[in-house]
């Protein structure tokens, strides 16, 4: 039985992220990172974490962020705004679920760096007010660039992130397949396998700046939908990466590096177990949860077909209303329930289910907003005056 990690509930940042990921590495479990495209999918992920007593990661991709902001918005800052909006939503409600949540941004290629810059600006503004960044971590995926350029850009950004204790995830070696507009289906197969020397070169460049980083080292991973056994994964390569780093660093730890796993589709349970045992602390999950969300909706539609053909009229009568069937809160909830079960499956496979007993707050104990400025709020006096003024208008002199 693994003793729970001593981190708070809600969105965690800084030292608490390090503490949780180290706990995962030391206790041979990994945390699933679910791509979310709406408040509904984010809520489903957090509900699953509470149901399965697990920490969890919520991540937003560039395309997902665009969807959150609204597909019709063509402004160059739309994706950054969408990412910020989802992060603010998660921050507002995560404490109610009683589990720790790492708020993360997913793959950022070189051409998407303006999106990354926008999120960092939001982190810096949030940090100036509240003493922590808005997000817990961000990912730079410059794996299509030459290694030297990839690492140099990561170093540049990590120096900017380090003062906020923002976790950086970087990728070296390419994840195959296609996902969210990134198509690597025809990449050179050799690039799907990262060498120990490549991994350690990243460590050498980032470690002098700070400890808040992880490496996505490719070992044949592929994005998309694949039957288990049809993808040639070599998770034993991750063991080699750790052994190489251990020797170079003369480390007492057999797993001195934080590793992450992308492209879990097509992975067998044994391959996942091997990867986690080699120091993988995070695995991305997207394709399977997309299907599960739709599958819940699909089943509801199939089971209630005759009640979903018009606003009125169904087997109960030509004038019978159908609102309780087509209300989005009904069929979207069915999608959420299906996704919750699939999230739980990932938590179980990664070994994190049951590692963090849910700590839901007592009813009404949380403020409606769970953040406090670290310095004087210039609006504080104006807010107080407004409350007093309104109180007098309503005859409530005790308002403060």
Secondary structure as the mmCIF struct_conf table of DSSP 4:
data_model
#
loop_
_struct_conf.conf_type_id
_struct_conf.id
_struct_conf.beg_label_comp_id
_struct_conf.beg_label_asym_id
_struct_conf.beg_label_seq_id
_struct_conf.end_label_comp_id
_struct_conf.end_label_asym_id
_struct_conf.end_label_seq_id
HELX_LH_PP_P HELX_LH_PP_P1 UNK A 2 UNK A 5
BEND BEND1 UNK A 9 UNK A 9
STRN STRN1 UNK A 10 UNK A 11
TURN_TY1_P TURN_TY1_P1 UNK A 14 UNK A 14
HELX_RH_AL_P HELX_RH_AL_P1 UNK A 15 UNK A 26
TURN_TY1_P TURN_TY1_P2 UNK A 27 UNK A 28
STRN STRN2 UNK A 31 UNK A 35
BEND BEND2 UNK A 38 UNK A 38
HELX_RH_AL_P HELX_RH_AL_P2 UNK A 39 UNK A 51
TURN_TY1_P TURN_TY1_P3 UNK A 52 UNK A 53
STRN STRN3 UNK A 56 UNK A 60
HELX_RH_AL_P HELX_RH_AL_P3 UNK A 62 UNK A 69
TURN_TY1_P TURN_TY1_P4 UNK A 71 UNK A 72
TURN_TY1_P TURN_TY1_P5 UNK A 76 UNK A 77
HELX_RH_AL_P HELX_RH_AL_P4 UNK A 78 UNK A 97
TURN_TY1_P TURN_TY1_P6 UNK A 98 UNK A 98
BEND BEND3 UNK A 99 UNK A 99
STRN STRN4 UNK A 100 UNK A 105
HELX_RH_3T_P HELX_RH_3T_P1 UNK A 110 UNK A 112
HELX_RH_AL_P HELX_RH_AL_P5 UNK A 113 UNK A 130
BEND BEND4 UNK A 131 UNK A 132
BEND BEND5 UNK A 134 UNK A 136
STRN STRN5 UNK A 137 UNK A 140
TURN_TY1_P TURN_TY1_P7 UNK A 143 UNK A 144
BEND BEND6 UNK A 145 UNK A 145
HELX_RH_AL_P HELX_RH_AL_P6 UNK A 147 UNK A 162
TURN_TY1_P TURN_TY1_P8 UNK A 163 UNK A 165
STRN STRN6 UNK A 167 UNK A 172
BEND BEND7 UNK A 173 UNK A 173
STRN STRN7 UNK A 176 UNK A 179
TURN_TY1_P TURN_TY1_P9 UNK A 180 UNK A 181
STRN STRN8 UNK A 182 UNK A 184
TURN_TY1_P TURN_TY1_P10 UNK A 185 UNK A 186
BEND BEND8 UNK A 187 UNK A 187
HELX_RH_3T_P HELX_RH_3T_P2 UNK A 189 UNK A 192
STRN STRN9 UNK A 193 UNK A 193
HELX_RH_AL_P HELX_RH_AL_P7 UNK A 196 UNK A 207
TURN_TY1_P TURN_TY1_P11 UNK A 208 UNK A 209
BEND BEND9 UNK A 211 UNK A 211
STRN STRN10 UNK A 213 UNK A 217
STRN STRN11 UNK A 219 UNK A 219
BEND BEND10 UNK A 220 UNK A 220
STRN STRN12 UNK A 222 UNK A 223
BEND BEND11 UNK A 224 UNK A 224
TURN_TY1_P TURN_TY1_P12 UNK A 228 UNK A 229
BEND BEND12 UNK A 230 UNK A 231
TURN_TY1_P TURN_TY1_P13 UNK A 235 UNK A 235
HELX_RH_AL_P HELX_RH_AL_P8 UNK A 236 UNK A 249
TURN_TY1_P TURN_TY1_P14 UNK A 250 UNK A 250
BEND BEND13 UNK A 252 UNK A 252
BEND BEND14 UNK A 254 UNK A 254
BEND BEND15 UNK A 257 UNK A 257
STRN STRN13 UNK A 259 UNK A 261
TURN_TY1_P TURN_TY1_P15 UNK A 265 UNK A 266
HELX_RH_AL_P HELX_RH_AL_P9 UNK A 269 UNK A 277
TURN_TY1_P TURN_TY1_P16 UNK A 278 UNK A 279
STRN STRN14 UNK A 280 UNK A 285
HELX_RH_AL_P HELX_RH_AL_P10 UNK A 287 UNK A 303
TURN_TY1_P TURN_TY1_P17 UNK A 304 UNK A 304
HELX_RH_3T_P HELX_RH_3T_P3 UNK A 305 UNK A 307
BEND BEND16 UNK A 308 UNK A 311
STRN STRN15 UNK A 312 UNK A 314
TURN_TY1_P TURN_TY1_P18 UNK A 315 UNK A 316
STRN STRN16 UNK A 317 UNK A 321
HELX_RH_AL_P HELX_RH_AL_P11 UNK A 323 UNK A 326
HELX_RH_AL_P HELX_RH_AL_P12 UNK A 328 UNK A 350
TURN_TY1_P TURN_TY1_P19 UNK A 351 UNK A 351
TURN_TY1_P TURN_TY1_P20 UNK A 353 UNK A 354
BEND BEND17 UNK A 355 UNK A 356
HELX_LH_PP_P HELX_LH_PP_P2 UNK A 360 UNK A 362
TURN_TY1_P TURN_TY1_P21 UNK A 363 UNK A 364
BEND BEND18 UNK A 366 UNK A 366
BEND BEND19 UNK A 368 UNK A 369
BEND BEND20 UNK A 374 UNK A 375
TURN_TY1_P TURN_TY1_P22 UNK A 378 UNK A 379
HELX_RH_AL_P HELX_RH_AL_P13 UNK A 380 UNK A 393
TURN_TY1_P TURN_TY1_P23 UNK A 394 UNK A 395
TURN_TY1_P TURN_TY1_P24 UNK A 397 UNK A 398
#
